[in-house]
Amino acid sequence: MRPIFLLPVLAMLAAVSAAARPVTAIVGATLVDVSRGGRGTADIADAVVLVRDGRIVAVGPAGRVRVPRGARIVRAEGQYLVPGLIDGFGAVRNARFAAAYLDQGVTSVIVPIAPPGGMVDGETHVADAGRLSVLTARPIGGFSPIGALPKPQDWAAFHARNAPLDRAALEAAVADAAHAGYRLIAIGPDVAPDQLAILVSAAHAHGLAVSAELAWSRYADGIAAGVDLFARNDKYLLSLADADAWKAYRDDPVGPGGRTAAHELCGGGPDLDAAARAFGASLGHTALMPVLVMEATADDVGAANPWSLPAARFMRPSDLDDPVDPVTGARPYLDAHPDRRAAIQACALRKRALDRAVHSGGATYLAGSSAPSYGIMPGSGLHEEIRLLATIGLTPREALASATGNYAPSFRDRGLIAPGRRADLLLLRNDPRRDVTAIDHITMVIVAGERVDLSSGASEANVNGG
């Protein structure tokens, strides 16, 4: 046992040690404002950002923020400083994934965890990610605290045999997820409206964000309950279909139940565009994650061959699901449906046009890549998603915000360059306010205040004193 009289001395020494910890100062860059959904314009020319212990401690113009004596200086004149990118829908299967993400400026990845047995999008495990920050999403269903779903076309029989989870069970599932370190709850399609409200309230009380792919509840129910995010446009756009088509989807959402609604979307006229704009206007604080790159890659409609992208040098075909052929560029999904190729591509483009109408109604977007599905590359896949978001009407700044500032309300430790946030930062050679492809020109990646040694040799900023 330590002598009582030593405790004040130890506390004082700890305080002195903390004060003596080195500060890193990033000076001279233009800090790009990504707040307010990408509508903010409070950029800071000749900015100073001070970092200590992995956190941002001060931000402002050079004339107002004093650089402490002895600080490690990062000279960034002529460059652009933005938050580290966040991929809202990814995977980390091995160290190559982590390297690919970091190389492309992705400093945080949200990985949905799937329960054993499938029928839920996600991964069953996460590999050691090293410096990469991994946030996990826990699925919860209306009948399963771990989100397990019945097989296709077995929904009626399954629910006849089982009782839905009551309030106590739902709240216990959320509390368990929070205790286990999950940062997001993923609500499944078999959650009824009353259960939805309970889950959202409980999750927010624990500081967890909430995503949803709905069927038993309408998307209007999710908006009213305060869901933070609707994932995948091939899910949330089905809500634009008529009542009969929606009922078919509701009765079998993991099987062929959505075909009627999808057919209606792909062949719909101007009335459907008007419904899409109204949907966008109704969302309020609920954001959308369309994962445009998934269909664009699978259906070969405007996505690059993944093997032509920078992250490909880290990956092997065996790392990916249904990968594009590295030599021929053939897309396995399209090759499996040669008689429907043109129709599949037209439908993907029609859904993209509907998302354009949703955006025009006022929707806020989040970027997620769904890597490694259909051969989408970790890291580069998010760059592709940001570029595709620009094709549905997002400005370059709004597209950048989709992978940065738009995450900040739900994940209050990252997403913005502000005091108290994680010091996950990128320096860019080109101006991301003018062109979304500026994120392809990274000169430095900083994760929790520490510079990443980019294997590409792209790091060009001058770091003095370490």
Secondary structure, DSSP 4 states (H G I P E B T S, - for coil): ---TTHHHHHHHHHHHHHHHSPPEEEESPEEPP--GGGT----BTTEEEEEETTEEEEEEETTTSPPPTT-EEEE-TT-EEEEPEEESS----SHHHHHHHHHTTEEEEEEEBPPTT-SSSSBS-----TTSEEEEEEEE-SS-TT---PPTT-HHHHHHHSPPP-HHHHHHHHHHHHHTT--EEEE-TT--HHHHHHHHHHHHHTT-EEEE--SSS-HHHHHHHT-SEEE-HHHHGGGGS-HHHHHHHHH-TTTGGGHHHHHHHHH--HHHHHHHHHHHHH-TT-EEE--HHHHHHHTTSS---GGGSGGGGG--GGGSSSPPPTTT---HHHHT-GGGHHHHHHHHHHHHHHHHHHHHTT--B-----TTGGGPPTTHHHHHHHHHHHHTT--HHHHHHTTTGGGTTTSTTSSS-STTSB--EEEESS-TTT-GGGGG-EEEEEETTEE---TT----SEEE--
